[in-house]
C-alpha cells in the first residue's frame, strides 16, 4: 500500500505582539556582542488549529545596557480538509507543528517585527539603534 502525502492548508494565520520586557542595566562602556535566543513553542492545540508563542531574548555580552524579551502569539487555523485529517490523526499534530513552526513564523514576518522593536527601543533609550537580523543564522 502506497503512503499518500497530505497537503495541510490553513484557513487563516494571525500574529500579534504579546509581550515586551525591557530592563535597563548599568555598565555601557566597551565592546559588546549582541546575543539573540529564539524559542517557538506550541501553547495550544485543538481541532481547528494551534497557537504558537515565539519569544526572542536579546542581550549583550558581557552583560550591559539592557536585557530585552519580545513575544508574539501566532494563531493558525486549519482549513476543513486539514482539520478533518488531524481529527483522525491526533498523534501526528505535534510532529507537524514541530516541523512547520519556523516556516509559519517567517511567513508572518514576526522576526522582522521583532527587529524593528529592538531598533526602536534601543534608539528610544538614547543609544544608537541596535539593528539585528530578522532571524538568527542557522548553526552549521
HELIX and SHEET records of a PDB file:
HELIX    1   1 UNK A   80  UNK A   88  1                                   9    
HELIX    2   2 UNK A   90  UNK A   92  5                                   3    
HELIX    3   3 UNK A   93  UNK A  107  1                                  15    
HELIX    4   4 UNK A  110  UNK A  124  1                                  15    
SHEET    1   A 4 UNK A  10  UNK A  24  0                                        
SHEET    2   A 4 UNK A  66  UNK A  78 -1                                        
SHEET    3   A 4 UNK A  49  UNK A  61 -1                                        
SHEET    4   A 4 UNK A  33  UNK A  46 -1                                        
END                                                                             
